[in-house]
Amino acid sequence: METSSHWKPNLTLMNQARVEHLHAAALSILETTGLNVHHPGVRRKLADAGAKTGDGPRVYLNREMVDQALSTAKSNIVVHNRLGEPVMPLGPHQIYFGTGSDLLHTIDPKTGEHRSSLLEDVGRAARLCDALDEIDFVMSFSVPHDVPAENAEPLQYYEMVRNTIKPVIMTSFSGLECMERVHEMACTLAGGDEVFRERPNYILYGQFVSPLQHDSQAVERLVFCADHGVPLIYIPTIMLGASGPFTMAGALALATAECLAGLVMHQVQRPGAPFIFGACVGPLDMRTMLFPYGSPEWRLNDLIMAEMARYYSLPVFGTAGAADSKLVDAQAGAEYASSLLVSALAGTNLIHDVGYLESGLCGSLESLVLGAEQIRWVKHFIQGVQVSDKMWALDAIADVGPAGDFLGHDHTLEHLRSTMWSPYVTDRDGYAVWEADGAKDYATRAHEYAQQLLESHQPRGIDEAMDATLRELCGGALL
């Protein structure tokens, strides 16, 4: 009999032959169809590195360029928190959960109104995430409609870092000047540019226009990240039948090709710069013209992208904990639970969009609690079963014997708290107790729990001089 081991669940879809088949399909797209690169400087560097160029912005990448980029890309990325502590090493099957970015709408925590998102929603969500152990990183969770566009990203970043010490993933939509200010803020917190390069405390999430269209702003952001050592997520969004083929196999081949193209451009700009793989592939609902977040196709994408990332020895970015439902209800619970479990079992490193409602358009405090509690369940599940001479409990079974019970046995008392999953707000009471407590549904209990955390939790502050610098970099909007 074995003396000690850990039985852990995992999920895979492809074997080595299937992985290599998908890789070959992606290479074929890059070599024969090519892509448009709307950035003259990067296009010239690609040509110098061996790419074939066509009319206008068209570029064709060969297998050797992809192999070279894969050989130089940094595989051991470690992301640090605001205090400079290494908290997210992005190795194989090391998984972390976080919110998403740029929600247009928020369910008001006081009135329940569905309204436009505000800057205070960014800070409030970050503060709640700081209190929730299950959330490992934060994104803005809101597009603030009450701030000037030229200061939007610096203000988002400031609201996040003053309300949590956890790592931040930023988006960039207002141009390079805003991005430069955000980066200066991150370097201020890290202790300087060189320290940031050694201990990066934020990641940039970048997107481009599929299919095979790398616009100048997207490539400009890619170049900035490569030059400044900012870990870059550079992923396509492929909508079946719209920005990609309607077949999953074709869409996945296109998505893999697009991400590899980003990697090649990134490594041509600066070999060894930190790059994170991934893609969003799912159907376009032809009736509503929305990109549904609860689709099974997207979950297959997460699984396959995680497997491809391990083949490439790259970290991977994915999605889970999001719903098409407008409320925290049965639909949201089902879509959160299934997506989070698949992404975790797949071994996705960075799992974002936790707390999303309304197909990525809205969020709420109670949806963040729902996501955190489902993550709590998932993390317990993927721990699996610890097996050892002690865990077989043969002595305890012998002590109790036939027709006994284990309630008062020392073995039960020893292992109860360390092995049993405990929820935040999931109801396990009898009907009479539940009714006497107000007959509250899940959303009500989650909302009350979130309010309690916000009232009691005090995030760690920022040094006054450093805070003054950050506020100045926000464009004076907070002075």
C-alpha positions as CSV (number, residue, x, y, z in Angstrom):
1,M,0.0,0.0,0.0
2,E,1.3,3.5,-0.9
3,T,2.3,5.6,2.1
4,S,1.8,9.1,0.8
5,S,0.4,10.7,-2.3
6,H,-2.1,13.3,-3.6
7,W,-4.8,12.3,-6.0
8,K,-5.8,15.5,-8.0
9,P,-8.3,15.9,-10.8
10,N,-7.4,17.4,-14.1
11,L,-9.0,17.8,-17.5
12,T,-7.4,17.4,-21.0
13,L,-8.8,17.1,-24.5
14,M,-5.8,16.6,-26.7
15,N,-2.9,14.2,-27.0
16,Q,0.5,15.2,-28.4
17,A,-0.6,14.4,-32.0
18,R,-3.7,16.6,-31.7
19,V,-1.6,19.5,-30.2
20,E,0.9,19.3,-33.1
21,H,-2.0,19.1,-35.6
22,L,-3.4,22.4,-34.3
23,H,0.0,24.0,-34.2
24,A,0.6,23.0,-37.8
25,A,-2.7,24.4,-38.9
26,A,-1.8,27.7,-37.2
27,L,1.6,27.8,-38.9
28,S,-0.1,27.2,-42.3
29,I,-2.3,30.3,-41.8
30,L,0.7,32.5,-40.9
31,E,2.8,31.2,-43.9
32,T,0.1,31.1,-46.6
33,T,-2.6,33.7,-45.6
34,G,-0.5,36.0,-43.5
35,L,-1.7,39.0,-41.5
36,N,-2.0,42.7,-41.7
37,V,0.5,44.6,-39.5
38,H,-0.4,48.3,-39.4
39,H,2.8,49.4,-37.8
40,P,5.6,50.3,-40.2
41,G,8.4,49.9,-37.7
42,V,7.4,46.4,-36.6
43,R,6.7,45.4,-40.2
44,R,10.3,46.4,-41.1
45,K,11.7,44.4,-38.1
46,L,9.6,41.4,-39.2
47,A,11.0,41.7,-42.7
48,D,14.6,41.9,-41.4
49,A,13.9,38.8,-39.3
50,G,12.9,36.8,-42.4
51,A,9.2,37.5,-42.9
52,K,7.9,37.8,-46.5
53,T,6.0,41.0,-47.1
54,G,3.2,41.7,-49.6
55,D,1.2,44.6,-50.7
56,G,0.5,47.3,-48.1
57,P,0.5,45.9,-44.5
58,R,0.5,42.2,-45.4
59,V,3.2,40.1,-43.7
60,Y,3.8,36.3,-43.9
61,L,5.5,34.6,-41.0
62,N,7.5,31.4,-41.5
63,R,7.9,28.4,-39.1
64,E,11.5,29.4,-38.2
65,M,10.3,32.8,-37.0
66,V,7.7,31.2,-34.7
67,D,10.3,28.7,-33.4
68,Q,12.7,31.5,-32.7
69,A,10.1,33.5,-30.8
70,L,9.1,30.5,-28.7
71,S,12.8,29.9,-27.9
72,T,13.3,33.4,-26.6
73,A,10.0,34.2,-24.8
74,K,10.2,34.2,-21.0
75,S,8.5,31.1,-19.6
76,N,9.0,31.8,-15.8
77,I,7.0,35.0,-15.3
78,V,6.3,35.9,-11.7
79,V,3.9,38.8,-10.9
80,H,4.3,40.7,-7.7
81,N,1.8,42.6,-5.5
82,R,1.9,46.3,-4.6
83,L,4.3,45.5,-1.8
84,G,6.8,43.8,-4.1
85,E,6.0,40.3,-2.9
86,P,6.0,37.5,-5.5
87,V,2.5,36.2,-5.4
88,M,1.7,34.9,-8.9
89,P,4.3,32.6,-10.4
90,L,2.7,31.6,-13.8
91,G,4.0,28.1,-14.1
92,P,2.1,25.1,-15.5
93,H,-1.2,24.4,-13.6
94,Q,-0.6,27.4,-11.3
95,I,-4.0,29.0,-11.3
96,Y,-5.2,32.5,-10.2
97,F,-8.6,34.1,-10.3
98,G,-9.5,37.8,-10.9
99,T,-12.2,40.2,-12.0
100,G,-12.6,41.6,-15.5
101,S,-12.4,45.1,-16.9
102,D,-14.4,47.9,-18.4
103,L,-18.0,47.1,-17.5
104,L,-20.3,49.8,-18.9
105,H,-22.9,49.2,-16.2
106,T,-23.1,48.5,-12.5
107,I,-25.9,47.4,-10.2
108,D,-25.9,50.1,-7.6
109,P,-25.1,48.7,-4.2
110,K,-27.6,50.9,-2.4
111,T,-30.6,51.2,-4.7
112,G,-30.2,48.1,-6.9
113,E,-30.5,50.3,-9.9
114,H,-28.9,49.2,-13.2
115,R,-26.9,52.3,-14.0
116,S,-23.7,53.6,-15.8
117,S,-20.5,52.7,-14.0
118,L,-18.6,55.3,-12.0
119,L,-15.1,55.7,-10.7
120,E,-16.2,54.8,-7.2
121,D,-17.3,51.4,-8.5
122,V,-13.7,50.7,-9.5
123,G,-12.5,51.4,-6.0
124,R,-15.4,49.6,-4.3
125,A,-14.9,46.4,-6.3
126,A,-11.1,46.5,-5.7
127,R,-11.7,46.9,-1.9
128,L,-14.1,44.0,-1.9
129,C,-11.6,41.8,-3.8
130,D,-8.9,42.8,-1.4
131,A,-11.0,41.3,1.4
132,L,-11.9,38.1,-0.6
133,D,-9.1,35.6,-0.3
134,E,-10.3,33.7,-3.4
135,I,-9.6,36.7,-5.7
136,D,-5.9,36.8,-6.6
137,F,-5.7,39.8,-9.0
138,V,-7.9,42.7,-9.9
139,M,-9.1,44.5,-13.1
140,S,-11.0,47.7,-13.2
141,F,-14.5,46.0,-13.3
142,S,-15.9,49.3,-14.6
143,V,-15.6,52.0,-17.3
144,P,-16.1,55.2,-15.2
145,H,-18.5,57.5,-17.0
146,D,-17.8,60.4,-14.6
147,V,-14.2,61.1,-15.4
148,P,-12.4,62.8,-18.4
149,A,-11.4,60.3,-21.0
150,E,-7.8,61.6,-21.0
151,N,-7.4,60.5,-17.4
152,A,-9.6,57.4,-17.3
153,E,-6.9,54.7,-17.1
154,P,-4.7,56.5,-14.6
155,L,-7.7,57.1,-12.4
156,Q,-8.8,53.4,-12.7
157,Y,-5.3,52.3,-11.8
158,Y,-5.2,54.7,-8.8
159,E,-8.5,53.5,-7.5
160,M,-7.4,49.9,-7.7
161,V,-4.0,50.2,-6.1
162,R,-5.2,52.3,-3.2
163,N,-7.9,49.8,-2.4
164,T,-5.9,46.5,-2.8
165,I,-2.3,45.3,-2.6
166,K,-3.2,42.5,-5.1
167,P,-1.6,42.5,-8.6
168,V,-3.5,44.5,-11.3
169,I,-4.2,43.7,-14.9
170,M,-4.8,46.9,-16.9
171,T,-6.4,47.6,-20.2
172,S,-5.5,50.5,-22.4
173,F,-8.0,52.4,-24.7
174,S,-7.0,56.1,-24.5
175,G,-3.7,56.0,-26.3
176,L,0.0,55.7,-25.5
177,E,0.2,58.9,-23.2
178,C,-2.2,57.4,-20.7
179,M,-0.5,54.1,-20.8
180,E,2.9,55.8,-20.1
181,R,1.4,57.5,-17.0
182,V,0.0,54.2,-15.7
183,H,3.4,52.6,-16.2
184,E,5.1,55.4,-14.4
185,M,2.6,55.0,-11.5
186,A,3.5,51.2,-11.4
187,C,7.2,52.0,-11.4
188,T,6.7,54.5,-8.6
189,L,5.0,51.8,-6.5
190,A,7.7,49.2,-7.4
191,G,10.6,51.6,-6.6
192,G,11.8,52.4,-10.0
193,D,12.0,51.2,-13.6
194,E,14.7,48.6,-13.0
195,V,13.0,47.2,-9.9
196,F,9.7,46.9,-11.9
197,R,11.5,44.9,-14.6
198,E,12.6,42.5,-11.9
199,R,9.4,42.5,-10.0
200,P,6.5,43.5,-12.3
201,N,3.3,44.5,-10.3
202,Y,0.9,44.8,-13.2
203,I,0.1,43.1,-16.5
204,L,-1.3,44.7,-19.7
205,Y,-4.3,43.1,-21.4
206,G,-4.1,44.0,-25.1
207,Q,-6.5,43.1,-28.0
208,F,-6.5,43.6,-31.7
209,V,-9.1,43.3,-34.5
210,S,-9.7,39.7,-35.8
211,P,-9.3,38.2,-38.3
212,L,-5.6,38.8,-38.8
213,Q,-5.7,42.5,-38.5
214,H,-3.2,44.0,-36.1
215,D,-4.0,47.7,-35.9
216,S,-1.4,50.3,-35.1
217,Q,-2.6,51.1,-31.6
218,A,-2.6,47.4,-30.6
219,V,1.0,46.9,-32.0
220,E,2.1,50.2,-30.4
221,R,1.0,48.8,-27.0
222,L,2.8,45.6,-27.7
223,V,6.0,47.5,-28.5
224,F,5.7,49.5,-25.3
225,C,5.3,46.4,-23.2
226,A,8.2,44.6,-24.8
227,D,10.5,47.6,-24.3
228,H,9.5,48.2,-20.7
229,G,9.2,44.6,-19.4
230,V,5.5,44.7,-18.9
231,P,4.0,41.2,-19.0
232,L,1.6,41.3,-22.0
233,I,-1.6,39.4,-22.7
234,Y,-2.2,39.8,-26.4
235,I,-5.2,37.8,-27.5
236,P,-7.7,37.6,-30.3
237,T,-11.5,37.4,-29.8
238,I,-12.9,35.0,-32.4
239,M,-16.6,35.0,-32.9
240,L,-17.7,31.9,-34.8
241,G,-19.2,32.9,-38.1
242,A,-18.3,36.6,-37.7
243,S,-14.6,37.2,-37.0
244,G,-13.7,33.6,-37.6
245,P,-14.9,30.3,-39.2
246,F,-18.1,28.8,-37.7
247,T,-16.3,25.6,-37.0
248,M,-14.5,25.4,-33.7
249,A,-11.5,23.7,-35.2
250,G,-11.1,26.4,-37.8
251,A,-11.6,29.2,-35.2
252,L,-9.1,27.6,-32.8
253,A,-6.5,27.4,-35.6
254,L,-7.1,31.0,-36.4
255,A,-6.9,32.1,-32.8
256,T,-3.6,30.1,-32.3
257,A,-2.1,31.7,-35.4
258,E,-3.1,35.2,-34.3
259,C,-1.6,34.8,-30.8
260,L,1.6,33.3,-32.3
261,A,1.8,36.3,-34.6
262,G,1.7,38.6,-31.6
263,L,4.4,36.5,-29.9
264,V,6.7,36.9,-33.0
265,M,6.2,40.6,-33.2
266,H,6.8,40.9,-29.4
267,Q,10.0,38.9,-29.5
268,V,11.3,40.6,-32.6
269,Q,10.9,43.9,-30.7
270,R,12.7,42.6,-27.6
271,P,13.8,38.9,-27.2
272,G,13.0,37.6,-23.8
273,A,10.2,40.0,-23.0
274,P,7.3,38.4,-20.9
275,F,4.4,37.3,-23.1
276,I,1.1,35.5,-22.0
277,F,-0.8,33.3,-24.4
278,G,-4.5,32.8,-24.8
279,A,-7.6,33.5,-26.9
280,C,-11.3,34.1,-26.6
281,V,-13.2,31.8,-29.0
282,G,-17.0,31.4,-28.9
283,P,-20.2,31.8,-30.9
284,L,-21.9,35.0,-31.9
285,D,-25.6,34.6,-31.0
286,M,-27.2,35.3,-34.4
287,R,-30.5,36.2,-32.7
288,T,-29.2,38.8,-30.3
289,M,-25.8,39.6,-31.9
290,L,-24.2,39.2,-28.5
291,F,-21.1,37.2,-27.6
292,P,-22.5,34.8,-24.9
293,Y,-20.2,34.3,-21.9
294,G,-21.9,31.1,-20.8
295,S,-21.4,29.1,-24.0
296,P,-19.8,25.6,-23.9
297,E,-17.7,26.6,-26.9
298,W,-15.9,29.2,-24.8
299,R,-15.1,26.5,-22.2
300,L,-13.6,24.2,-24.9
301,N,-11.5,27.2,-26.0
302,D,-10.1,27.7,-22.5
303,L,-9.3,24.0,-22.2
304,I,-7.5,23.9,-25.6
305,M,-5.6,27.2,-25.0
306,A,-4.3,25.9,-21.7
307,E,-3.0,22.8,-23.4
308,M,-1.4,24.8,-26.3
309,A,0.2,27.2,-23.8
310,R,1.9,24.3,-22.0
311,Y,3.1,22.9,-25.3
312,Y,4.6,26.4,-26.0
313,S,6.0,26.7,-22.4
314,L,4.0,30.0,-22.1
315,P,1.7,31.2,-19.4
316,V,-2.0,31.4,-20.4
317,F,-4.9,33.8,-19.9
318,G,-8.5,32.6,-19.8
319,T,-12.0,33.4,-18.8
320,A,-14.5,32.1,-16.2
321,G,-16.9,33.1,-13.5
322,A,-19.0,35.2,-15.9
323,A,-22.7,34.9,-17.0
324,D,-25.2,36.1,-19.5
325,S,-27.8,36.5,-16.8
326,K,-28.7,40.0,-15.7
327,L,-29.0,39.0,-12.0
328,V,-27.4,36.8,-9.5
329,D,-29.8,33.9,-10.0
330,A,-29.8,30.2,-10.9
331,Q,-28.5,30.9,-14.5
332,A,-25.6,33.0,-13.1
333,G,-24.8,30.3,-10.6
334,A,-24.8,27.6,-13.2
335,E,-22.7,29.5,-15.6
336,Y,-20.2,30.6,-13.0
337,A,-19.8,27.1,-11.5
338,S,-19.3,25.3,-14.8
339,S,-16.9,27.8,-16.3
340,L,-14.7,28.1,-13.2
341,L,-14.4,24.4,-12.8
342,V,-13.4,23.8,-16.4
343,S,-10.8,26.6,-16.4
344,A,-9.3,25.4,-13.1
345,L,-9.2,21.8,-14.2
346,A,-7.6,22.9,-17.5
347,G,-4.8,24.6,-15.5
348,T,-5.4,28.1,-16.9
349,N,-3.0,30.5,-15.1
350,L,-4.9,33.7,-15.1
351,I,-8.7,33.3,-15.0
352,H,-10.5,36.6,-15.4
353,D,-14.0,38.1,-15.7
354,V,-15.1,36.8,-12.3
355,G,-18.3,38.7,-11.3
356,Y,-19.5,39.5,-14.8
357,L,-23.2,39.7,-15.6
358,E,-25.1,40.6,-18.8
359,S,-22.6,39.1,-21.3
360,G,-19.7,41.3,-20.1
361,L,-21.7,44.5,-19.7
362,C,-22.5,44.7,-16.0
363,G,-21.3,43.7,-12.6
364,S,-22.3,43.9,-8.9
365,L,-21.0,43.3,-5.4
366,E,-23.2,40.2,-5.0
367,S,-21.9,38.8,-8.3
368,L,-18.3,39.1,-6.9
369,V,-19.3,37.2,-3.8
370,L,-20.9,34.5,-5.9
371,G,-17.7,34.2,-7.9
372,A,-15.5,34.1,-4.9
373,E,-17.7,31.4,-3.2
374,Q,-17.6,29.3,-6.4
375,I,-13.9,29.7,-6.6
376,R,-13.7,28.6,-2.9
377,W,-15.6,25.4,-3.9
378,V,-13.4,24.8,-7.0
379,K,-10.1,25.3,-5.1
380,H,-11.3,22.7,-2.6
381,F,-12.3,20.3,-5.3
382,I,-9.0,20.5,-7.3
383,Q,-7.0,19.8,-4.1
384,G,-8.2,16.3,-4.6
385,V,-7.7,13.6,-2.1
386,Q,-4.7,13.3,0.2
387,V,-3.7,9.7,0.6
388,S,-1.3,8.4,3.3
389,D,-1.2,5.8,6.1
390,K,-2.7,8.4,8.4
391,M,-5.4,9.4,5.9
392,W,-6.6,5.9,5.4
393,A,-7.8,6.1,9.0
394,L,-7.6,2.4,9.5
395,D,-6.9,2.7,13.2
396,A,-9.9,5.0,13.6
397,I,-12.1,2.6,11.7
398,A,-10.9,-0.3,13.9
399,D,-11.6,1.8,17.1
400,V,-15.1,2.6,16.1
401,G,-15.9,-0.8,14.6
402,P,-19.3,-2.0,13.4
403,A,-22.4,0.1,14.3
404,G,-20.3,2.8,16.0
405,D,-20.0,6.5,15.0
406,F,-17.1,8.8,14.4
407,L,-18.6,12.0,15.8
408,G,-16.6,12.1,19.0
409,H,-13.5,10.3,17.8
410,D,-10.2,12.1,18.0
411,H,-9.6,11.5,14.3
412,T,-12.7,13.5,13.4
413,L,-11.7,16.4,15.7
414,E,-8.2,16.4,14.2
415,H,-9.3,16.7,10.6
416,L,-12.7,18.5,10.7
417,R,-11.6,22.1,10.1
418,S,-8.7,21.3,7.8
419,T,-10.5,19.1,5.3
420,M,-14.2,20.3,5.2
421,W,-15.3,22.9,2.7
422,S,-17.2,25.8,4.3
423,P,-19.2,28.3,2.3
424,Y,-19.6,32.1,2.7
425,V,-23.4,32.5,2.1
426,T,-24.6,29.2,0.6
427,D,-27.6,28.1,2.6
428,R,-27.5,24.8,4.4
429,D,-30.0,25.4,7.1
430,G,-33.3,23.6,7.6
431,Y,-36.4,25.2,6.1
432,A,-37.7,26.5,9.4
433,V,-34.3,28.2,10.3
434,W,-34.1,29.7,6.8
435,E,-37.6,31.1,7.0
436,A,-37.1,32.5,10.5
437,D,-33.9,34.3,9.2
438,G,-36.0,36.2,6.7
439,A,-36.3,33.6,3.8
440,K,-33.5,35.4,2.0
441,D,-32.4,34.3,-1.5
442,Y,-28.7,33.9,-2.5
443,A,-28.4,37.3,-4.0
444,T,-29.7,39.0,-0.8
445,R,-27.3,37.1,1.4
446,A,-24.4,37.8,-0.9
447,H,-25.2,41.5,-1.0
448,E,-25.3,41.6,2.8
449,Y,-22.0,39.7,3.1
450,A,-20.3,42.1,0.6
451,Q,-21.5,45.1,2.6
452,Q,-20.2,43.6,5.8
453,L,-16.8,43.1,4.2
454,L,-16.7,46.6,2.8
455,E,-17.5,48.1,6.2
456,S,-15.0,46.0,8.2
457,H,-12.1,45.6,5.8
458,Q,-9.3,48.2,5.8
459,P,-6.9,47.9,2.8
460,R,-3.2,48.6,3.4
461,G,-2.4,52.3,2.7
462,I,0.2,53.9,0.4
463,D,3.1,56.0,1.6
464,E,2.0,59.7,1.6
465,A,4.8,60.9,-0.7
466,M,4.2,58.0,-3.1
467,D,0.5,58.7,-3.0
468,A,1.1,62.3,-3.9
469,T,3.1,61.3,-7.0
470,L,0.3,58.9,-8.1
471,R,-2.3,61.5,-7.7
472,E,-0.3,64.0,-9.8
473,L,0.1,61.3,-12.5
474,C,-3.7,61.1,-12.6
475,G,-3.7,64.4,-14.3
476,G,-4.5,66.5,-11.3
477,A,-8.1,65.2,-11.3
478,L,-7.8,64.2,-7.6
479,L,-5.9,67.2,-6.3
